[in-house]
Each structure stands twice: as C-alpha cells, then as structure tokens.
C-alpha cells in the first residue's frame, strides 16, 4: 500500500485559500487506489485566523484512508518526525511559496520522492502578485539540486507549459487533472428580459467582481446578482460596495457571505447564469460545479473552460465591461426555450470534458502505482 504525505498550507475546515483545498478534498474522497493519505497542514486559515473545533498536533481521521495533522507549532520539526515515522512513498507538496508547507518540505526533507503541485501559482497573472518575493524564490530553487529529482504535477497541458517555461524543458512533468464535484442538472425556467446571476468565489481582484459590477451599471434589463464567498481583500471589497451603491434600480445585488459546501447545489438552483471573469484560474471548481448543475457560465479566456460559446455552454469574454454587458444582455433577453437549450448544453459540456476513469489512471501514474 502506498503512503502519501500531502503538505498543504491550509485545509478543511479552512476555506479562504479556495480551489487547492477543494482539489485535495476531491482527491482523497474520489481516488480509487491502494494508498493512504496523510495530510499535513496548519491549524489556521489563509490570513492567520485559527481554526475552531479541531484537535492539533495529532492524527485526526478524515475518511477510511485519510488522516489529517493540524500543526499548531514548530511545523518543520513535526514534519521531519512524521516523515521519519511514516516513511512515505511520496511527499505531495501543494503550492510553491509557503515557507513551512512548501519550501521546507521541498528543500529540507531528504530521501523521499517529492511531487510538486504549483496549483496555478505559475500563471503569469498569479506571479505578478508579490512578484519580487516569488522571483527570488524561483531563481534560487532553479539553482538547487532539488529541481533535478522533483516530479512536477500539472493539472493540464497549459500548466505543463507554465512549469517548463519557469523551470526549463528538462523539468519532469506529469499531468493529472483535478477530480471535480459534479451536481445533477435541474430543469430551469427563465423569465423574459430578466436574469439571475451568481458568483461563488473569494472576493479578490483576481476574480474580477468589480468588473462585473461596473458592467451591471450599463445593463438595461432586470438583473439580480447573488455574490457568495469570503472577503480576501477588504480594500477591494470596499470598491465593490461603492460600485454597488451606484447601480441603477433595475439591478439588485446581494452579498450572502460564506457559502457552506453542502449548500452550493441549492444556491446554484436559484440562479440562471454563473459569472466569474477571473484573471486566471488553475481549475475553477465553482465553474465546473455550475456547469454540471446546468448553469451557462460567463467567464474569461483564462480558465480551463474554453470554447463555451461553440458548445452553447456559456460565453468566454474579454476582460472589458462592454464585453461583459453584451454577454449578460444576451442571456437576459433569452426566452425559456432558448435558455433551456443552453442550460442542457452546459451540463453536457462538462460531462463530456470530465472522464473520472482517466483521471484515476493519471493519478496512478503520478504516484507510480
């Protein structure tokens, strides 16, 4: 039986780090392989808020083949001890820039095969945030011997290109897609000249809520927009609130705060179209889930979910308010019959894209099983 230690800075019940947490939850619940997972993580959420209702510095059961260690102090020493006791086959490192949960496992732990999963952190848009610090680390890492033995995990061919662009053509890259969580589509009816939009995402500049709100100022149809997700950037959210106050009477926006994972399906059922014109996405679990629930999606060209218009599953837009206005208006003026065709096609698009058997095979190869 393979033993895999997963190093990730934040894990459930933390949620502010978004996609990587959901990716690992989906992996350890859906992967069909003869292995045990040991998740080594912090006892806090992104931003430093301590998690409640957890026991720290000991193994806690997550499911039949997964345990979690929430480190509250001296994570480096704790990880060294864990690796010595468990003798894992692989150290699966999620992310790049956390000193304790990425850099130390990568450079400070010896004699174990390391799999490094950047999780979209090498996307040009992501690298522009705190660019100097990231540049210094990447430059240093490329000069170490560690790069010669590490296996890079890419979730798609585009991320494989990003890895090779940063670490050279000789980088050893294996592709294994994310396991998605899929919902059952529900038949939808839609009122003419009206539209119910929804976003489920961290509130941050990367997700472009403000651009959506600026576009809504120019919409003439009756629009409601439900925003779900924790505020990651308070200054950015203040800009969003200022924009909300300037919206015309035909547009109503409600911020609902954090959405529990168990309530996502119900929230999607109450909306017509999912909108999230992100500057970059490694996978975008929320987009995948929305499509599976039968919601056409308005998003950018910088996610894995492209050619949406060709499939009548949604619209990939340029990051301009006018392009977003046009996309919103197009859906708003649809009648129920036309919209139902797009809703049906959205669910079909994601079902065609996702092949769970193939994903399982990819992880068998990643873990040398």
DADA-V258345 format. One record per residue. N is the residue number from 0. RES is the residue in three letters. PSI is psi in whole degrees, -180 to 180 (none if undefined). OMEGA is omega in degrees with one decimal (none if undefined). D_LAST is the distance of its C-alpha to the last C-alpha in Angstrom with 1 decimal. Layout:
n:N res:RES psi:PSI omega:OMEGA d_last:D_LAST
n:N res:RES psi:PSI omega:OMEGA d_last:D_LAST
This chain:
n:0 res:UNK psi:128 omega:178.4 d_last:9.3
n:1 res:UNK psi:143 omega:174.9 d_last:7.8
n:2 res:UNK psi:124 omega:-174.5 d_last:11.0
n:3 res:UNK psi:118 omega:174.0 d_last:11.6
n:4 res:UNK psi:123 omega:179.3 d_last:15.3
n:5 res:UNK psi:119 omega:176.8 d_last:16.6
n:6 res:UNK psi:116 omega:-178.1 d_last:19.9
n:7 res:UNK psi:132 omega:-174.4 d_last:22.1
n:8 res:UNK psi:-36 omega:-177.9 d_last:26.0
n:9 res:UNK psi:142 omega:179.1 d_last:26.8
n:10 res:UNK psi:162 omega:179.5 d_last:25.3
n:11 res:UNK psi:136 omega:8.4 d_last:26.7
n:12 res:UNK psi:9 omega:170.0 d_last:29.6
n:13 res:UNK psi:151 omega:-176.3 d_last:30.2
n:14 res:UNK psi:-16 omega:-171.1 d_last:30.5
n:15 res:UNK psi:-20 omega:178.4 d_last:32.4
n:16 res:UNK psi:-7 omega:170.2 d_last:29.5
n:17 res:UNK psi:-127 omega:-167.7 d_last:28.7
n:18 res:UNK psi:-47 omega:-178.3 d_last:25.7
n:19 res:UNK psi:-36 omega:178.0 d_last:23.0
n:20 res:UNK psi:-48 omega:179.7 d_last:23.7
n:21 res:UNK psi:-36 omega:179.4 d_last:23.4
n:22 res:UNK psi:-43 omega:-178.4 d_last:20.1
n:23 res:UNK psi:-37 omega:173.7 d_last:18.5
n:24 res:UNK psi:-47 omega:-179.2 d_last:20.2
n:25 res:UNK psi:-38 omega:180.0 d_last:18.9
n:26 res:UNK psi:-52 omega:-173.3 d_last:15.3
n:27 res:UNK psi:-14 omega:177.0 d_last:15.5
n:28 res:UNK psi:-22 omega:-174.7 d_last:17.6
n:29 res:UNK psi:-20 omega:-177.3 d_last:16.0
n:30 res:UNK psi:131 omega:179.6 d_last:12.2
n:31 res:UNK psi:92 omega:-179.0 d_last:11.1
n:32 res:UNK psi:157 omega:-178.2 d_last:8.0
n:33 res:UNK psi:82 omega:-177.4 d_last:8.3
n:34 res:UNK psi:163 omega:172.6 d_last:9.1
n:35 res:UNK psi:138 omega:178.4 d_last:12.4
n:36 res:UNK psi:137 omega:174.9 d_last:14.0
n:37 res:UNK psi:109 omega:-175.9 d_last:17.1
n:38 res:UNK psi:119 omega:179.1 d_last:19.2
n:39 res:UNK psi:118 omega:-172.2 d_last:21.8
n:40 res:UNK psi:178 omega:178.8 d_last:24.7
n:41 res:UNK psi:170 omega:177.2 d_last:28.5
n:42 res:UNK psi:26 omega:-178.1 d_last:31.1
n:43 res:UNK psi:169 omega:174.4 d_last:32.7
n:44 res:UNK psi:169 omega:174.6 d_last:32.6
n:45 res:UNK psi:127 omega:-176.1 d_last:33.0
n:46 res:UNK psi:-13 omega:173.6 d_last:36.6
n:47 res:UNK psi:-8 omega:-180.0 d_last:36.6
n:48 res:UNK psi:128 omega:-177.6 d_last:37.6
n:49 res:UNK psi:140 omega:176.5 d_last:36.4
n:50 res:UNK psi:146 omega:178.2 d_last:34.4
n:51 res:UNK psi:157 omega:176.2 d_last:36.3
n:52 res:UNK psi:20 omega:178.4 d_last:35.3
n:53 res:UNK psi:157 omega:172.8 d_last:32.4
n:54 res:UNK psi:136 omega:-174.3 d_last:32.1
n:55 res:UNK psi:160 omega:173.1 d_last:31.2
n:56 res:UNK psi:37 omega:174.6 d_last:29.8
n:57 res:UNK psi:162 omega:-179.7 d_last:28.0
n:58 res:UNK psi:131 omega:177.9 d_last:24.9
n:59 res:UNK psi:133 omega:179.5 d_last:25.6
n:60 res:UNK psi:135 omega:175.5 d_last:23.6
n:61 res:UNK psi:-47 omega:169.1 d_last:22.5
n:62 res:UNK psi:-170 omega:-171.5 d_last:20.8
n:63 res:UNK psi:-26 omega:-176.4 d_last:19.3
n:64 res:UNK psi:20 omega:-178.0 d_last:16.1
n:65 res:UNK psi:133 omega:173.5 d_last:17.5
n:66 res:UNK psi:155 omega:-179.7 d_last:20.3
n:67 res:UNK psi:139 omega:172.8 d_last:22.4
n:68 res:UNK psi:113 omega:177.0 d_last:24.5
n:69 res:UNK psi:105 omega:-176.5 d_last:27.6
n:70 res:UNK psi:124 omega:179.3 d_last:29.0
n:71 res:UNK psi:-16 omega:-178.1 d_last:32.8
n:72 res:UNK psi:150 omega:177.3 d_last:33.7
n:73 res:UNK psi:59 omega:-177.3 d_last:32.5
n:74 res:UNK psi:-31 omega:-179.3 d_last:28.9
n:75 res:UNK psi:-47 omega:179.0 d_last:28.3
n:76 res:UNK psi:-39 omega:179.7 d_last:29.3
n:77 res:UNK psi:-42 omega:-179.2 d_last:27.4
n:78 res:UNK psi:-42 omega:177.8 d_last:24.1
n:79 res:UNK psi:-44 omega:-179.4 d_last:24.7
n:80 res:UNK psi:-42 omega:-179.4 d_last:25.3
n:81 res:UNK psi:-45 omega:-179.4 d_last:22.3
n:82 res:UNK psi:-39 omega:179.2 d_last:19.9
n:83 res:UNK psi:-41 omega:-176.4 d_last:21.9
n:84 res:UNK psi:-41 omega:-175.2 d_last:21.8
n:85 res:UNK psi:-33 omega:-174.7 d_last:18.2
n:86 res:UNK psi:63 omega:-175.2 d_last:16.6
n:87 res:UNK psi:156 omega:173.8 d_last:13.6
n:88 res:UNK psi:-32 omega:-178.4 d_last:10.5
n:89 res:UNK psi:146 omega:167.9 d_last:11.3
n:90 res:UNK psi:110 omega:-175.0 d_last:14.7
n:91 res:UNK psi:106 omega:-171.1 d_last:14.5
n:92 res:UNK psi:118 omega:-174.8 d_last:18.2
n:93 res:UNK psi:107 omega:-178.0 d_last:19.8
n:94 res:UNK psi:179 omega:-173.8 d_last:23.0
n:95 res:UNK psi:-31 omega:-161.2 d_last:24.9
n:96 res:UNK psi:1 omega:176.4 d_last:28.3
n:97 res:UNK psi:122 omega:-178.0 d_last:28.4
n:98 res:UNK psi:-45 omega:-174.0 d_last:29.6
n:99 res:UNK psi:-32 omega:-170.5 d_last:28.1
n:100 res:UNK psi:-7 omega:175.2 d_last:24.8
n:101 res:UNK psi:-59 omega:-172.3 d_last:23.9
n:102 res:UNK psi:-46 omega:179.4 d_last:26.0
n:103 res:UNK psi:-47 omega:176.5 d_last:26.0
n:104 res:UNK psi:-35 omega:-177.5 d_last:22.3
n:105 res:UNK psi:-44 omega:-172.6 d_last:21.9
n:106 res:UNK psi:-22 omega:-173.0 d_last:24.8
n:107 res:UNK psi:-14 omega:179.2 d_last:25.6
n:108 res:UNK psi:130 omega:-175.7 d_last:22.5
n:109 res:UNK psi:163 omega:170.4 d_last:21.6
n:110 res:UNK psi:38 omega:172.3 d_last:19.0
n:111 res:UNK psi:140 omega:179.0 d_last:15.8
n:112 res:UNK psi:127 omega:-177.6 d_last:13.5
n:113 res:UNK psi:135 omega:173.9 d_last:15.0
n:114 res:UNK psi:120 omega:-176.1 d_last:14.0
n:115 res:UNK psi:120 omega:-176.7 d_last:17.4
n:116 res:UNK psi:100 omega:-175.3 d_last:18.1
n:117 res:UNK psi:-24 omega:176.6 d_last:21.8
n:118 res:UNK psi:48 omega:175.1 d_last:22.2
n:119 res:UNK psi:-2 omega:-175.9 d_last:25.2
n:120 res:UNK psi:-10 omega:176.5 d_last:27.0
n:121 res:UNK psi:3 omega:174.8 d_last:27.4
n:122 res:UNK psi:138 omega:-178.5 d_last:29.3
n:123 res:UNK psi:-39 omega:179.2 d_last:32.9
n:124 res:UNK psi:-39 omega:178.8 d_last:34.4
n:125 res:UNK psi:-37 omega:-179.2 d_last:32.3
n:126 res:UNK psi:-22 omega:179.4 d_last:33.0
n:127 res:UNK psi:-17 omega:177.0 d_last:36.7
n:128 res:UNK psi:126 omega:-174.8 d_last:36.7
n:129 res:UNK psi:49 omega:-168.7 d_last:37.5
n:130 res:UNK psi:-42 omega:-174.8 d_last:37.1
n:131 res:UNK psi:-47 omega:-179.7 d_last:38.5
n:132 res:UNK psi:-42 omega:-179.3 d_last:36.3
n:133 res:UNK psi:-39 omega:179.0 d_last:33.2
n:134 res:UNK psi:-43 omega:-179.1 d_last:34.5
n:135 res:UNK psi:-46 omega:-179.1 d_last:35.2
n:136 res:UNK psi:-46 omega:-177.9 d_last:31.7
n:137 res:UNK psi:-39 omega:178.5 d_last:30.0
n:138 res:UNK psi:-42 omega:179.3 d_last:32.5
n:139 res:UNK psi:-45 omega:-177.1 d_last:31.9
n:140 res:UNK psi:-39 omega:-178.7 d_last:28.1
n:141 res:UNK psi:-21 omega:-179.0 d_last:28.3
n:142 res:UNK psi:-5 omega:-178.0 d_last:30.4
n:143 res:UNK psi:164 omega:176.6 d_last:28.1
n:144 res:UNK psi:-18 omega:-176.2 d_last:25.6
n:145 res:UNK psi:-33 omega:-176.7 d_last:22.9
n:146 res:UNK psi:-24 omega:-176.7 d_last:22.5
n:147 res:UNK psi:-27 omega:-175.7 d_last:21.5
n:148 res:UNK psi:-14 omega:-176.8 d_last:18.3
n:149 res:UNK psi:144 omega:170.9 d_last:17.2
n:150 res:UNK psi:126 omega:177.8 d_last:14.7
n:151 res:UNK psi:136 omega:175.9 d_last:16.6
n:152 res:UNK psi:120 omega:174.1 d_last:15.3
n:153 res:UNK psi:144 omega:179.8 d_last:17.8
n:154 res:UNK psi:-13 omega:175.5 d_last:18.3
n:155 res:UNK psi:177 omega:-176.9 d_last:20.2
n:156 res:UNK psi:-32 omega:179.4 d_last:21.8
n:157 res:UNK psi:-42 omega:178.2 d_last:24.8
n:158 res:UNK psi:-33 omega:174.8 d_last:23.0
n:159 res:UNK psi:-42 omega:177.7 d_last:21.4
n:160 res:UNK psi:-42 omega:-179.8 d_last:25.0
n:161 res:UNK psi:-40 omega:179.0 d_last:26.1
n:162 res:UNK psi:-47 omega:-178.9 d_last:23.6
n:163 res:UNK psi:-32 omega:176.4 d_last:24.7
n:164 res:UNK psi:-34 omega:-177.4 d_last:28.3
n:165 res:UNK psi:-32 omega:-172.8 d_last:28.1
n:166 res:UNK psi:3 omega:175.8 d_last:26.0
n:167 res:UNK psi:157 omega:-177.1 d_last:26.7
n:168 res:UNK psi:-21 omega:-178.5 d_last:25.3
n:169 res:UNK psi:-7 omega:-178.9 d_last:23.3
n:170 res:UNK psi:135 omega:179.8 d_last:21.0
n:171 res:UNK psi:104 omega:-174.2 d_last:17.3
n:172 res:UNK psi:133 omega:172.4 d_last:16.5
n:173 res:UNK psi:136 omega:-179.0 d_last:13.6
n:174 res:UNK psi:129 omega:171.3 d_last:14.8
n:175 res:UNK psi:116 omega:-176.4 d_last:13.5
n:176 res:UNK psi:163 omega:174.1 d_last:16.6
n:177 res:UNK psi:142 omega:167.8 d_last:17.8
n:178 res:UNK psi:130 omega:178.8 d_last:17.7
n:179 res:UNK psi:162 omega:165.4 d_last:21.5
n:180 res:UNK psi:121 omega:-176.1 d_last:23.8
n:181 res:UNK psi:143 omega:176.4 d_last:26.1
n:182 res:UNK psi:167 omega:175.3 d_last:29.5
n:183 res:UNK psi:132 omega:179.6 d_last:31.8
n:184 res:UNK psi:147 omega:178.0 d_last:34.5
n:185 res:UNK psi:134 omega:-179.9 d_last:38.1
n:186 res:UNK psi:133 omega:-173.5 d_last:41.1
n:187 res:UNK psi:145 omega:168.7 d_last:43.1
n:188 res:UNK psi:144 omega:-175.4 d_last:46.8
n:189 res:UNK psi:135 omega:178.3 d_last:48.1
n:190 res:UNK psi:142 omega:177.3 d_last:51.7
n:191 res:UNK psi:141 omega:175.4 d_last:53.3
n:192 res:UNK psi:22 omega:176.2 d_last:53.8
n:193 res:UNK psi:155 omega:179.7 d_last:51.6
n:194 res:UNK psi:136 omega:175.4 d_last:48.1
n:195 res:UNK psi:110 omega:179.8 d_last:45.9
n:196 res:UNK psi:155 omega:175.5 d_last:43.3
n:197 res:UNK psi:143 omega:169.8 d_last:40.5
n:198 res:UNK psi:137 omega:172.3 d_last:38.3
n:199 res:UNK psi:106 omega:-174.0 d_last:35.6
n:200 res:UNK psi:162 omega:169.3 d_last:34.5
n:201 res:UNK psi:142 omega:176.4 d_last:35.3
n:202 res:UNK psi:101 omega:-178.8 d_last:38.9
n:203 res:UNK psi:160 omega:-179.8 d_last:38.7
n:204 res:UNK psi:-31 omega:-178.9 d_last:39.9
n:205 res:UNK psi:-30 omega:-175.6 d_last:36.5
n:206 res:UNK psi:-16 omega:170.9 d_last:36.7
n:207 res:UNK psi:34 omega:174.3 d_last:40.3
n:208 res:UNK psi:-40 omega:-177.0 d_last:42.0
n:209 res:UNK psi:-39 omega:178.6 d_last:45.3
n:210 res:UNK psi:-39 omega:176.6 d_last:45.2
n:211 res:UNK psi:-45 omega:-178.9 d_last:44.9
n:212 res:UNK psi:-38 omega:176.8 d_last:47.8
n:213 res:UNK psi:-36 omega:177.2 d_last:49.9
n:214 res:UNK psi:-38 omega:-178.3 d_last:49.3
n:215 res:UNK psi:-23 omega:176.9 d_last:50.3
n:216 res:UNK psi:-21 omega:-177.0 d_last:53.7
n:217 res:UNK psi:-1 omega:-178.3 d_last:54.4
n:218 res:UNK psi:141 omega:-179.7 d_last:53.4
n:219 res:UNK psi:-13 omega:177.5 d_last:56.3
n:220 res:UNK psi:168 omega:178.0 d_last:54.5
n:221 res:UNK psi:114 omega:-172.9 d_last:54.0
n:222 res:UNK psi:136 omega:166.6 d_last:50.6
n:223 res:UNK psi:143 omega:-175.1 d_last:48.9
n:224 res:UNK psi:114 omega:178.4 d_last:45.9
n:225 res:UNK psi:122 omega:-179.7 d_last:43.8
n:226 res:UNK psi:124 omega:176.1 d_last:41.8
n:227 res:UNK psi:144 omega:174.3 d_last:39.1
n:228 res:UNK psi:153 omega:178.8 d_last:37.2
n:229 res:UNK psi:150 omega:177.2 d_last:37.9
n:230 res:UNK psi:114 omega:177.7 d_last:40.1
n:231 res:UNK psi:-30 omega:-177.0 d_last:38.2
n:232 res:UNK psi:103 omega:-173.9 d_last:41.2
n:233 res:UNK psi:-40 omega:-179.8 d_last:44.6
n:234 res:UNK psi:-40 omega:178.4 d_last:46.7
n:235 res:UNK psi:-42 omega:179.4 d_last:44.9
n:236 res:UNK psi:-34 omega:176.5 d_last:45.3
n:237 res:UNK psi:-40 omega:174.7 d_last:49.0
n:238 res:UNK psi:-41 omega:178.7 d_last:49.3
n:239 res:UNK psi:-44 omega:-179.6 d_last:47.8
n:240 res:UNK psi:-38 omega:176.3 d_last:50.3
n:241 res:UNK psi:-40 omega:178.8 d_last:53.1
n:242 res:UNK psi:-38 omega:178.9 d_last:52.1
n:243 res:UNK psi:-39 omega:-179.2 d_last:51.9
n:244 res:UNK psi:-18 omega:-178.5 d_last:55.5
n:245 res:UNK psi:4 omega:-175.9 d_last:56.6
n:246 res:UNK psi:148 omega:177.6 d_last:55.1
n:247 res:UNK psi:169 omega:-174.6 d_last:57.6
n:248 res:UNK psi:-23 omega:-178.5 d_last:58.6
n:249 res:UNK psi:-3 omega:-178.7 d_last:56.5
n:250 res:UNK psi:127 omega:178.1 d_last:53.3
n:251 res:UNK psi:128 omega:-180.0 d_last:52.0
n:252 res:UNK psi:134 omega:175.5 d_last:49.1
n:253 res:UNK psi:130 omega:173.9 d_last:47.7
n:254 res:UNK psi:121 omega:-173.8 d_last:45.3
n:255 res:UNK psi:-2 omega:-179.9 d_last:43.5
n:256 res:UNK psi:-152 omega:-176.0 d_last:41.5
n:257 res:UNK psi:136 omega:177.8 d_last:38.1
n:258 res:UNK psi:120 omega:177.7 d_last:36.5
n:259 res:UNK psi:147 omega:-177.9 d_last:34.4
n:260 res:UNK psi:-37 omega:-178.2 d_last:31.1
n:261 res:UNK psi:-14 omega:-177.1 d_last:32.5
n:262 res:UNK psi:1 omega:-175.5 d_last:35.5
n:263 res:UNK psi:-46 omega:-177.0 d_last:33.9
n:264 res:UNK psi:-43 omega:-179.3 d_last:34.2
n:265 res:UNK psi:-40 omega:178.8 d_last:37.8
n:266 res:UNK psi:-41 omega:179.3 d_last:38.7
n:267 res:UNK psi:-36 omega:179.8 d_last:37.3
n:268 res:UNK psi:-26 omega:-178.0 d_last:39.3
n:269 res:UNK psi:5 omega:-177.9 d_last:42.5
n:270 res:UNK psi:165 omega:177.2 d_last:42.0
n:271 res:UNK psi:-48 omega:-171.7 d_last:42.4
n:272 res:UNK psi:137 omega:175.1 d_last:40.5
n:273 res:UNK psi:133 omega:-178.4 d_last:37.9
n:274 res:UNK psi:128 omega:178.7 d_last:38.9
n:275 res:UNK psi:84 omega:-178.1 d_last:36.9
n:276 res:UNK psi:66 omega:-173.9 d_last:37.8
n:277 res:UNK psi:150 omega:174.0 d_last:35.5
n:278 res:UNK psi:-27 omega:173.0 d_last:35.8
n:279 res:UNK psi:149 omega:175.9 d_last:32.0
n:280 res:UNK psi:134 omega:174.4 d_last:29.0
n:281 res:UNK psi:-42 omega:179.3 d_last:25.3
n:282 res:UNK psi:-44 omega:-178.3 d_last:24.5
n:283 res:UNK psi:71 omega:179.0 d_last:27.5
n:284 res:UNK psi:-39 omega:-177.2 d_last:26.3
n:285 res:UNK psi:-38 omega:177.4 d_last:30.0
n:286 res:UNK psi:-45 omega:178.7 d_last:30.7
n:287 res:UNK psi:-46 omega:-179.3 d_last:27.8
n:288 res:UNK psi:-40 omega:178.9 d_last:29.0
n:289 res:UNK psi:-45 omega:178.1 d_last:32.6
n:290 res:UNK psi:-43 omega:-178.6 d_last:31.9
n:291 res:UNK psi:-29 omega:178.3 d_last:30.2
n:292 res:UNK psi:0 omega:177.4 d_last:33.3
n:293 res:UNK psi:20 omega:176.6 d_last:35.5
n:294 res:UNK psi:119 omega:168.7 d_last:36.9
n:295 res:UNK psi:151 omega:-173.0 d_last:37.5
n:296 res:UNK psi:136 omega:167.9 d_last:36.6
n:297 res:UNK psi:115 omega:-179.4 d_last:38.7
n:298 res:UNK psi:-180 omega:-177.7 d_last:36.5
n:299 res:UNK psi:-172 omega:174.0 d_last:36.5
n:300 res:UNK psi:6 omega:-171.7 d_last:35.0
n:301 res:UNK psi:38 omega:174.1 d_last:32.6
n:302 res:UNK psi:170 omega:175.3 d_last:29.8
n:303 res:UNK psi:-10 omega:-172.0 d_last:27.0
n:304 res:UNK psi:86 omega:-176.6 d_last:29.4
n:305 res:UNK psi:177 omega:-174.4 d_last:31.9
n:306 res:UNK psi:33 omega:-179.3 d_last:34.2
n:307 res:UNK psi:-42 omega:-177.2 d_last:35.0
n:308 res:UNK psi:-39 omega:179.4 d_last:38.6
n:309 res:UNK psi:-34 omega:-179.0 d_last:37.7
n:310 res:UNK psi:-1 omega:-173.3 d_last:35.9
n:311 res:UNK psi:37 omega:179.3 d_last:38.6
n:312 res:UNK psi:-5 omega:-177.8 d_last:36.0
n:313 res:UNK psi:-164 omega:-177.6 d_last:37.8
n:314 res:UNK psi:127 omega:169.5 d_last:39.1
n:315 res:UNK psi:122 omega:-172.2 d_last:37.7
n:316 res:UNK psi:156 omega:167.7 d_last:40.6
n:317 res:UNK psi:155 omega:-176.2 d_last:41.9
n:318 res:UNK psi:63 omega:173.8 d_last:42.3
n:319 res:UNK psi:148 omega:-179.3 d_last:46.1
n:320 res:UNK psi:-35 omega:-178.8 d_last:48.0
n:321 res:UNK psi:-41 omega:179.1 d_last:49.7
n:322 res:UNK psi:-37 omega:178.8 d_last:46.5
n:323 res:UNK psi:-40 omega:175.0 d_last:45.4
n:324 res:UNK psi:-47 omega:-178.9 d_last:48.8
n:325 res:UNK psi:-41 omega:179.9 d_last:48.7
n:326 res:UNK psi:-45 omega:179.2 d_last:45.3
n:327 res:UNK psi:-46 omega:-179.8 d_last:46.5
n:328 res:UNK psi:-38 omega:-179.1 d_last:49.8
n:329 res:UNK psi:-44 omega:178.9 d_last:48.1
n:330 res:UNK psi:-36 omega:-177.0 d_last:46.3
n:331 res:UNK psi:-39 omega:-175.9 d_last:49.4
n:332 res:UNK psi:-1 omega:176.6 d_last:51.7
n:333 res:UNK psi:143 omega:170.7 d_last:49.5
n:334 res:UNK psi:175 omega:-175.8 d_last:50.8
n:335 res:UNK psi:-40 omega:-177.0 d_last:48.7
n:336 res:UNK psi:-49 omega:-179.1 d_last:48.2
n:337 res:UNK psi:-43 omega:-178.8 d_last:46.9
n:338 res:UNK psi:-38 omega:179.3 d_last:44.8
n:339 res:UNK psi:-37 omega:177.3 d_last:43.2
n:340 res:UNK psi:-42 omega:178.4 d_last:42.1
n:341 res:UNK psi:-40 omega:179.1 d_last:40.3
n:342 res:UNK psi:-45 omega:178.1 d_last:38.8
n:343 res:UNK psi:-41 omega:-179.2 d_last:37.5
n:344 res:UNK psi:-33 omega:178.7 d_last:36.1
n:345 res:UNK psi:-46 omega:178.6 d_last:34.4
n:346 res:UNK psi:-40 omega:179.1 d_last:32.3
n:347 res:UNK psi:-36 omega:-179.9 d_last:31.7
n:348 res:UNK psi:-48 omega:-175.5 d_last:30.6
n:349 res:UNK psi:-33 omega:177.2 d_last:27.7
n:350 res:UNK psi:-35 omega:177.5 d_last:26.6
n:351 res:UNK psi:-35 omega:-176.1 d_last:26.5
n:352 res:UNK psi:-32 omega:-172.8 d_last:24.6
n:353 res:UNK psi:127 omega:177.2 d_last:21.8
n:354 res:UNK psi:94 omega:-174.1 d_last:19.2
n:355 res:UNK psi:-35 omega:178.7 d_last:16.9
n:356 res:UNK psi:-44 omega:178.9 d_last:14.9
n:357 res:UNK psi:-40 omega:179.7 d_last:14.3
n:358 res:UNK psi:-43 omega:176.5 d_last:13.6
n:359 res:UNK psi:-43 omega:179.1 d_last:10.8
n:360 res:UNK psi:-39 omega:179.8 d_last:9.3
n:361 res:UNK psi:-41 omega:179.9 d_last:10.0
n:362 res:UNK psi:-30 omega:172.3 d_last:8.3
n:363 res:UNK psi:-41 omega:178.1 d_last:4.9
n:364 res:UNK psi:-40 omega:-180.0 d_last:6.1
n:365 res:UNK psi:-41 omega:-177.9 d_last:7.8
n:366 res:UNK psi:11 omega:178.4 d_last:5.5
n:367 res:UNK psi:48 omega:-178.4 d_last:3.8
n:368 res:UNK psi:none omega:none d_last:0.0
